[in-house]
Amino acid sequence: MSSKIEPKFYAVDAMDAYPEPVGTDDKLELNQEMGAVYVHLNYKRTKLVGLQSLDYLIKNLELIRVEALGPRVAAPVVERQPACGHEWTDDGQFMLICTKCGAQENHDPQWRDMATAPKDGTLVRLLVEFEDHSTEDETEAPTIGANNFDNDEQDEWLFAGWCWTHDHWTQGKGTPVGWLPMIDTAPPELAELQAELSAAKETLNRWHELNLQREENVAELQATIARLTAENERLKTVNSDLLLGGEIVDKMCEEVMGERDQLKAEIERLKGGQGDPVVWEYYSKPLRSWRKLENEADKSKAESMGCEVRAVSSVTTVAVDAAKAFAKGFNTLETLGGKYKIIMQFAGHDDAWVAYTALSQMTNRLDKAKELNQ
């Protein structure tokens, strides 16, 4: 079991790279646990290259240095050697040695301590001390498995094994002694980036929904404004028609009231006969008779005292005047040829003429009253 190797950091910028200190924390990180070199720029950590490709990167960086700095740097002399068709042999552990050129490759996976292994169901590579169903001829062999303690509180490692009797995969038995992430496992930065992208996508979807809702609200408001505008125009027309109708009605009422007043005046005139005014009388209870009222003021006074008041045609007045005129004469009854006639005689010419005039007026007004009563 190997111990954990802490990462090491190297500055990116030379101390004299700028006229004055820039105060950056840009650096390179050698992380043998993750098997890669990371670069820290502007407080962001990004994988630069895996350790298996480090030599290749260094050679390219040297070429870039020469290309960028030009004649100031002498290009290293690289002797081209014919490619070696390596013939590898191993030392029984992790070291491969070429028997032709002597090249070496260290394939030590550098297993991590099991105390640091995830227990949330993540699939990882395991180095297991097999009790049964080992994946290789050796008792200690690599495989894959997972521990789901964080979800089901069962602290148990389940991993793949090989049935050598029937040649098929089965559940292995033994004790994990080391672990490594899966080769295709994404770096932590990718998970963070995916979380940020997911949050950004959710925010964009929410803004899209709000924008659609705003457009619907605007459309509803525009429809409401159009409907209220049309209703306002209709009410303006109705109000104009009502005002015009009111003016017509007022004019008609004025005309009707004028005709009413004319008819009322005509009726009053006809009731009095020949244009004379109507005469008013009130009933006197003490005298038990109708008494003449001289004017409108007397009429109002009689009504306020609770007396019964009535209008009397001036025909009655004329009749009274005629009676007074005839009272100044006397009549005689003469018979001639079986016919009878009354002859009024007066002492003077003036009295006779007054009586004759009163009789004529009474006759005319009686005829007018008869015509009104028909």
Rosetta blueprint (number, residue, H / E / L):
1 M L
2 S L
3 S L
4 K L
5 I L
6 E L
7 P L
8 K E
9 F E
10 Y E
11 A E
12 V L
13 D L
14 A L
15 M L
16 D L
17 A L
18 Y L
19 P L
20 E L
21 P L
22 V L
23 G L
24 T L
25 D L
26 D L
27 K E
28 L E
29 E E
30 L E
31 N E
32 Q L
33 E L
34 M L
35 G L
36 A E
37 V E
38 Y E
39 V E
40 H E
41 L E
42 N L
43 Y L
44 K E
45 R E
46 T E
47 K E
48 L E
49 V E
50 G E
51 L H
52 Q H
53 S H
54 L H
55 D H
56 Y H
57 L H
58 I H
59 K H
60 N H
61 L H
62 E H
63 L H
64 I H
65 R H
66 V H
67 E H
68 A H
69 L H
70 G H
71 P H
72 R H
73 V L
74 A L
75 A L
76 P L
77 V L
78 V L
79 E L
80 R L
81 Q L
82 P L
83 A L
84 C L
85 G L
86 H L
87 E L
88 W E
89 T E
90 D E
91 D L
92 G L
93 Q L
94 F L
95 M E
96 L E
97 I E
98 C E
99 T L
100 K L
101 C L
102 G L
103 A L
104 Q E
105 E E
106 N E
107 H L
108 D L
109 P L
110 Q L
111 W L
112 R E
113 D L
114 M H
115 A H
116 T H
117 A L
118 P L
119 K L
120 D L
121 G L
122 T L
123 L L
124 V E
125 R E
126 L E
127 L E
128 V E
129 E E
130 F E
131 E E
132 D E
133 H L
134 S L
135 T L
136 E L
137 D L
138 E L
139 T L
140 E E
141 A E
142 P E
143 T E
144 I E
145 G E
146 A E
147 N E
148 N L
149 F H
150 D H
151 N H
152 D H
153 E L
154 Q L
155 D L
156 E L
157 W E
158 L E
159 F E
160 A E
161 G E
162 W E
163 C E
164 W L
165 T L
166 H L
167 D L
168 H E
169 W E
170 T E
171 Q E
172 G L
173 K E
174 G E
175 T E
176 P E
177 V E
178 G E
179 W E
180 L E
181 P E
182 M L
183 I L
184 D L
185 T L
186 A L
187 P L
188 P H
189 E H
190 L H
191 A H
192 E H
193 L H
194 Q H
195 A H
196 E H
197 L H
198 S H
199 A H
200 A H
201 K H
202 E H
203 T H
204 L H
205 N H
206 R H
207 W H
208 H H
209 E H
210 L H
211 N H
212 L H
213 Q H
214 R H
215 E H
216 E H
217 N H
218 V H
219 A H
220 E H
221 L H
222 Q H
223 A H
224 T H
225 I H
226 A H
227 R H
228 L H
229 T H
230 A H
231 E H
232 N H
233 E H
234 R H
235 L H
236 K H
237 T H
238 V H
239 N H
240 S H
241 D H
242 L H
243 L H
244 L H
245 G H
246 G H
247 E H
248 I H
249 V H
250 D H
251 K H
252 M H
253 C H
254 E H
255 E H
256 V H
257 M H
258 G H
259 E H
260 R H
261 D H
262 Q H
263 L H
264 K H
265 A H
266 E H
267 I H
268 E H
269 R H
270 L H
271 K H
272 G H
273 G L
274 Q L
275 G L
276 D L
277 P L
278 V L
279 V E
280 W E
281 E E
282 Y E
283 Y E
284 S E
285 K L
286 P L
287 L L
288 R L
289 S E
290 W E
291 R E
292 K E
293 L E
294 E L
295 N L
296 E H
297 A H
298 D H
299 K H
300 S H
301 K H
302 A H
303 E H
304 S H
305 M L
306 G L
307 C L
308 E L
309 V E
310 R E
311 A E
312 V E
313 S L
314 S H
315 V H
316 T H
317 T H
318 V H
319 A H
320 V H
321 D H
322 A H
323 A H
324 K H
325 A H
326 F H
327 A L
328 K L
329 G L
330 F E
331 N E
332 T E
333 L E
334 E E
335 T E
336 L E
337 G L
338 G L
339 K E
340 Y E
341 K E
342 I E
343 I E
344 M E
345 Q E
346 F L
347 A L
348 G L
349 H H
350 D H
351 D H
352 A H
353 W H
354 V H
355 A H
356 Y H
357 T H
358 A H
359 L H
360 S H
361 Q H
362 M H
363 T H
364 N H
365 R H
366 L H
367 D H
368 K H
369 A H
370 K H
371 E H
372 L H
373 N H
374 Q L
